[in-house]
Each structure stands twice: as structure tokens, then as C-alpha cells.
Amino acid sequence: MMKPYFETKLGTLYNCDCIDFMQEMDDNSIDLVLTDPPYGVGVEYDKFEDTQENLKHLISNAMNHILRISKRTVLTCGQSNIWHYPKSDWIMAWINKAGVNQNKWGFTCWQPILCYGKDAYRSNNKGARPDYIEHSEASKKIGHPCPKPDKFWVKLLDRCSVIKSDTVFDPFIGGGATGIACEKLGRKWIGVEISEKYCEIAAKRISLEASQGKLW
């Protein structure tokens, strides 16, 4: 059994390669995979060369495991990478009306959220919900090159998990947004991060949320 890098009452963080980790996981053992993989746009990561070629290789190796171990998978991928991934069951939208940059057709005011598996609300007889989340607050500078906004990630987790006993897995946990969201909403979680530098950032941030509930 791999030694955890960091633990709370709800979750565990591991410093390792996610492919190696997932190879040891059982089929359908995770209720929800919630993650934000690299985008292949040249971001300077600590342990990953963020090229399109490396991203395609990572997706090819990781997605078979992710879809095997999870009952539901939700991930953010960026518009240009949608076609690199296996066909999803649906695509939700993260709406930012202010826009974040420009693309070939104008200002980018939305980001795709690929969804695999059954909708959490409908499959638990809780009715239908909108397939978008509107959030415009920018990410904080935390020492990770591309963190997702913590408040948005809490909204996304709340949209994709309605059962308190769910276990959530993030194979690319980065700065810890998934762990923070799970601590905020009371979900069990497992996170994997290949960079020890980012594990330390995630551990400090998740610890603050777990002990005080005052990250924001």
C-alpha cells in the first residue's frame, strides 16, 4: 500500500503517477472522478511538459482507467481539446460572461465540462438541473500555474454529487481544489499529484479548509 502524502478525516492525498495509482484500483470503485487535466498549451508545470503531443498521450493512457474505475466522470478540458477525449455522454458549460481571452470567433465566455455517466440529480430522483454553471471570479495565485477557482469547483462538485457518502477521486489534483470542495461539502476524497511541490501546496490549502473551514 502506498504511503499517503497527506490525510484528513475525509480524504487522502498521494504523491505519485496517477496511471500507476489507477492501475491498482478496482472497477467502479469511485462514485465520481472530478478533475482538471493539463490542456497542452505550453503551461510550465513542475513535472509535466505541457505539449499537445504529451497531452494526447496522457489522455490515451489515463481515460481508460478513469472510465473503468468511476461511475461518473466530470472534467474540464478547454475548447480545443474536446475532440482528444472519448465521446462524452453530455457537455455542460462553465459560463463566464466577462470572457477570459479571445478566440477565432470572438471572446471566450464559456468552458466545456465533459460528463461521462448518468446525471447525479436525475439518477437519484432529484429532478433535472441546468447544464451550466455561471461563475466569473478569477483563480487566486497559489503557486500552481493554472488552478481552478475554488468557489467554482465547489459549485461543480455540488452539481455532480448529491450523495453525502460519495467518494470523489482527482488524478490531477494540482493545487487541491477538489480536496477543498470535498471538505466544504462533506465528501470523501482521494487525490493524486505527481509533483511533490504541488502536493505541498494542496496539503496546506486543504488542511486550512479541513481545520477551519475558512479558506474564503
C-alpha positions in Angstrom: 0.0 0.0 0.0 1.4 3.4 -1.0 2.1 5.8 1.8 -0.2 8.9 1.9 1.4 12.3 1.5 -1.3 13.9 3.5 -4.6 12.9 5.2 -7.7 14.5 6.7 -10.7 12.8 8.2 -12.4 12.8 4.8 -9.6 12.3 2.3 -6.1 11.2 1.3 -3.5 12.8 -1.0 -0.9 10.7 -2.7 2.3 11.9 -4.4 2.7 9.6 -7.4 1.9 9.0 -11.1 -1.8 8.7 -11.5 -1.6 6.0 -14.1 0.4 3.7 -11.7 -2.1 4.5 -9.0 -5.2 3.8 -11.0 -3.9 0.5 -12.3 -4.3 -0.8 -8.8 -7.9 0.5 -8.4 -11.0 -1.7 -8.8 -13.6 -1.3 -11.5 -16.5 1.1 -10.5 -14.8 1.8 -7.1 -15.2 5.6 -7.3 -18.5 7.4 -7.3 -17.2 10.5 -9.1 -14.0 11.4 -10.8 -13.8 15.2 -10.8 -10.6 16.6 -12.4 -8.9 19.3 -14.5 -6.2 17.7 -16.6 -3.5 19.7 -18.4 -4.5 21.5 -21.6 -1.4 21.1 -23.8 -1.0 24.8 -24.2 2.6 25.2 -23.0 2.0 25.9 -19.3 5.2 25.4 -17.3 4.4 22.6 -14.9 6.8 21.2 -12.3 6.7 17.6 -13.6 4.9 17.7 -17.0 5.9 19.1 -20.3 2.6 20.6 -21.4 2.6 19.9 -25.2 -0.3 18.7 -27.3 1.6 15.5 -28.1 2.1 14.8 -24.4 -1.5 15.7 -23.6 -2.8 13.2 -26.2 -0.5 10.5 -24.8 -1.7 11.3 -21.3 -5.4 11.2 -22.3 -4.9 7.9 -24.1 -3.3 6.3 -21.0 -5.5 7.9 -18.3 -9.0 7.9 -19.7 -9.3 4.1 -20.0 -8.5 3.8 -16.3 -10.7 6.8 -15.3 -13.8 5.5 -17.0 -13.1 2.0 -15.7 -12.9 2.9 -12.1 -15.6 5.6 -12.0 -19.4 5.5 -12.0 -19.4 9.1 -13.1 -16.6 11.3 -14.5 -16.7 15.1 -14.9 -13.7 17.1 -16.2 -12.7 20.4 -17.6 -10.7 20.2 -20.8 -10.7 23.5 -22.7 -12.5 24.0 -26.1 -9.6 22.9 -28.3 -9.2 19.6 -26.5 -12.8 18.3 -26.6 -12.0 16.0 -29.6 -9.0 14.5 -28.0 -11.2 12.8 -25.4 -13.6 9.8 -25.7 -17.1 10.9 -26.7 -18.8 12.1 -23.5 -22.5 11.5 -22.6 -23.0 15.2 -22.3 -21.1 18.5 -22.3 -22.0 21.1 -19.6 -20.9 24.7 -19.8 -18.9 26.9 -17.4 -20.2 30.4 -18.2 -18.1 33.5 -17.7 -19.9 36.4 -19.4 -17.0 38.7 -18.9 -14.8 36.5 -21.1 -11.3 35.3 -20.3 -9.5 35.7 -23.7 -10.1 35.8 -27.4 -10.6 33.0 -29.9 -11.0 32.8 -33.7 -14.7 33.6 -33.3 -14.6 36.3 -30.6 -14.4 36.4 -26.8 -14.3 33.1 -25.0 -17.2 33.3 -22.5 -17.6 29.6 -21.7 -15.6 26.5 -21.0 -16.7 22.9 -21.7 -17.3 20.4 -18.9 -17.2 16.8 -20.2 -19.6 14.5 -18.4 -19.5 10.7 -18.5 -22.1 8.5 -16.9 -25.6 9.4 -15.5 -26.6 12.8 -14.2 -26.3 12.8 -10.4 -29.6 14.5 -9.8 -31.8 12.7 -12.3 -30.3 9.3 -11.4 -31.2 9.9 -7.8 -34.8 11.0 -8.5 -34.0 14.6 -7.6 -35.2 16.2 -10.8 -33.4 17.9 -13.6 -30.9 20.8 -13.2 -29.4 23.3 -15.6 -26.4 22.0 -17.6 -24.4 25.1 -17.0 -22.6 26.8 -14.1 -22.1 30.6 -14.2 -19.0 31.8 -12.3 -16.7 34.7 -13.2 -14.4 35.0 -10.2 -10.8 34.5 -11.2 -8.5 32.0 -9.6 -6.2 33.1 -6.7 -2.4 32.9 -7.1 -1.4 29.9 -5.0 1.9 28.8 -6.5 0.3 26.4 -9.1 0.4 27.7 -12.7 -3.3 27.1 -13.5 -5.6 26.5 -10.5 -9.4 26.4 -10.9 -11.4 28.9 -8.8 -12.2 27.2 -5.5 -15.8 28.5 -5.4 -16.5 27.4 -8.9 -15.1 23.9 -8.1 -17.5 23.7 -5.1 -20.4 24.6 -7.4 -19.3 21.9 -9.8 -19.0 19.2 -7.1 -22.4 20.2 -5.8 -23.8 19.8 -9.3 -22.2 16.4 -9.8 -22.6 14.7 -6.4 -25.8 14.6 -4.4 -25.0 11.7 -2.1 -23.0 12.5 1.1 -21.4 9.1 1.1 -19.9 9.6 -2.4 -16.1 9.1 -2.8 -14.6 11.6 -5.2 -11.3 11.0 -7.0 -9.0 13.5 -8.7 -6.0 12.0 -10.5 -4.6 15.5 -11.3 -5.4 17.3 -8.1 -2.8 20.1 -8.6 -3.4 22.9 -6.1 -6.1 20.9 -4.2 -9.4 22.4 -5.4 -11.1 19.0 -5.4 -10.0 18.3 -1.9 -11.1 21.7 -0.7 -14.5 21.3 -2.4 -15.0 17.8 -0.8 -14.0 19.2 2.7 -16.5 22.0 2.1 -19.4 19.7 1.1 -18.5 16.7 3.3 -17.5 14.2 0.6 -14.8 11.6 1.0 -12.0 12.2 -1.5 -8.8 10.7 -2.9 -6.3 12.9 -4.7 -3.1 12.1 -6.7 -0.5 14.6 -7.8 2.8 13.7 -9.4 4.6 16.8 -8.3 5.7 17.0 -4.6 5.8 20.8 -4.9 2.1 20.9 -5.8 1.3 18.2 -3.2 2.7 20.6 -0.6 0.6 23.5 -1.9 -2.5 21.3 -1.9 -1.9 19.9 1.5 -1.6 23.3 3.1 -4.7 24.6 1.4 -6.8 21.5 2.1 -5.6 21.4 5.7 -6.8 25.0 6.2 -10.2 24.2 4.9 -10.5 21.0 6.9 -9.4 22.5 10.2 -11.0 25.9 10.0 -13.5 26.0 7.1 -12.2 29.5 6.4 -10.4 29.3 3.1 -12.5 32.2 1.8 
